[in-house]
């Protein structure tokens, strides 16, 4: 069996270890995988049953990476994979199927069920660690992409709000927000878009200032009696 690579965890990784689920009904294999990953800084949850594995992965705070044995009791690794792909909680789980099966048809079936990777038994420590680290990178990229998508959705929502009819005071030019609170228009726009204002003076107002008039007063509506 190949020698394990030396683990070099960053300080951040040591503080926030990646959570991994191992679902394996063979006790010796489950212990070997758990010990290997824990030695390299991962937080491991190990189960021997398909129902327990699916329950752990359905949790919104559950593991981000799963090593699933194909032939688990009660529910196979592929059945678990199909079920978690139906979830719509916004959290992606990277699934690695671990099995003694090795045909091209088996590989195709695993990927069709929604698996991300496929490792054949007997497992090799170097291969396991390499595949898990690759899974970490993909999960991190997926998290970043989800964050960017959320930022875009928030920005579009802010634009939608600004496109709506906005109540504004005809005298002081304050605007009224959804909480019926009046505030300066600069503050309102900054809160909803992050935009800051730099103040200047337009040519019309400049002429009125030079003429000794208050531009705001000059533009204030007059009530005719």
N, C-alpha and C positions, 0 to 999 in steps of 0.2 A: 504494500500500500504506500502511496506517495507521502512524502513528508509534508506536514502542514506548513504553510507560509507563516512567517512571523507577523503577528497582529500589530498594527501601528494606528491606534485610535487617536483621534484629535481630542482636545479637551472638551469641545462641544459634544462630540459623539459619546464621550464617557458620561457626560451629564445627562444626555438625552438619548439613550440607546434605542435603536430600532426594535420594535416589537415584532416577534415572529411566532407564528403558530406551527407546531409540528403535530400532525395527525398520523399516527403510526400504531398499528395494533401489535406489532412484534416488539416485545419489551426491550430486548437487547439493542435493536436498531434505534428505537425511540430514545433510549438512554445515550447511545453513541452520538446521535444528532444533537440532542439537547446539550450534552457536555461540550461538544465541539463548538457550537454557536455561542454558548455562554462564556467559554474561555476567550472568545474573540469579541466580547463586549456586547452581545445581543441580549435582549430581554426575551426569554423563551416561555411560551405556554405550550405544554405538551399534553395531548389527549390520545386516547386509544379507541375512540368511538366516533362514528360519522355524525350523530346527532349533536354531540358536544362540540365538534369542530364547526358545524354550521352555526350553532348558537354563538360561539366566540366570534366568528367572522361577521355575523349579523349585527353585533354590537357596534354603534357608531364610533366608539372609542377602542374598538378591537384592533388586532394586529394588522399591519399594513402588508405583510408578506406571509404566505402560507405554503408550507411543504405538506402536500396531501398524498398519502398512500392511495393508490387506485382501489385496492381491495379492503376498505374499511368495513367493520361490522355495521349493520343497520342502514348505512348510507355510503355509497362509494365516493371516492374522491371526485369523480366526474359529475356525479349527481349534486354534490356540494357546490362544485364550480358552476353548474347551470343555475342553481338556486341563488347564489350570491350575485350572479350577473343580472338577475331580475331586480335586484334591489336598486332603489333610486335615491339613496341618501346622499349622493354626491361624493362618497368616499370610494376610491378605487383600491381593490385588493389584488396584489400581484400573486398569482397562483403558479406554483411549481408542482407538477405531478411527479411522484416518485414511485417507480414500479419495476418489476422484473420483466414486464412485457417489453418487447423490443422490435416488433414489426412496424413497417411503414404504415399499415392500417391503424395500429394502435396509436401511433403518433398523430395521424390525421384525426382520429376520433377524439383524442385529448384536446387538440387545438379547436376542433369544432365545438366542444363543450365550453370553451372559453378560457382554457388554460393559456398561460403566458410562456411556460417553459416545461421541459420534460427531462427528467433525469432517470437513467436506468440503474437498477440494482445489479450487483452490489455497488453501493455508493463509495465515492472516493472523496476524502476530506478536501483536497485541493479543488476538485470540481465543485463540491457543495459550496465552499466559501466563495469561489469565483462567481457562481451563478447568483448567490445571495447578494454579493456586492453589486453585481450588475442590476439586480432587482432594486436595490436601494437607490441607485442613480435614477432609474426610470420612475420610481415612486416619487422621488424628490422633484423631478421635472414635471410630473403630473400635478403635484401640489402647487408648484409655481404657476403652471398653466391655469389651474383652477382659480388661483388667486387673481391672475390677470383678467380672466373672464369675469370674475365678480367685480373687479374694479371697472371694467367696461360697462357692465350692466348697471352699476351704481351711477356712472357718468351719464348713461342714457336716461336713467330715471330722473337725474337732476335736470337734464336738458328738457325732458318732458314737462317737468314742473315749471320751468322758466317759460315754456311755450304757452302755458295756460294763461287765462286772464288774470292779471296781477293787480290787486287793488292798490292804488297809490294816492296819497293825499295831494289834492290840487294846489295846496299852499306850500307845505314844507317838503313835499316830495318823498315822505317816508312811505314804506310799503307795509302791507299787512300780511303776515305769514299765516300758515294753517292753524296756528294756535291763537289767532286773533290778536297777535302782538305786533305793535307798530315798531318798526326799526328803520335805520338808515338803509337806503338801497344798496350802498356799498357793502354794508355788513351782511345783508341778505344774500347778495350774489356771491360774496366770499364764502359764506357758510355752505352754499349749495354747489359751488363749482371750484372753490379754491382760488378764484381770480382776485387779485389785488388791483387797486386803482392808483394811477398817478394823476395828480390834478394840474390842470392848466387853465387857460382862458381862451374862449373862442373869439373870433374877430368882432362879432356883434356885441358881445359883452364887453370887450375891450373898449369899443367906441362909447358904450354907455358909461363905463367907469371914467373914461377921460372927460365925458360930459358932466360928471359929477352925480350920476344916478347910480342907485343900487340895482344891479342886473336882476336879482331875485325879485325886488320890489317892482321893477319895470315889467316883468313878465307875469306878475301875480294877477289873476283874473279880477276885473273890476265889476262890482255889482251896481247896476244902474238903477237909481231910484226915480 
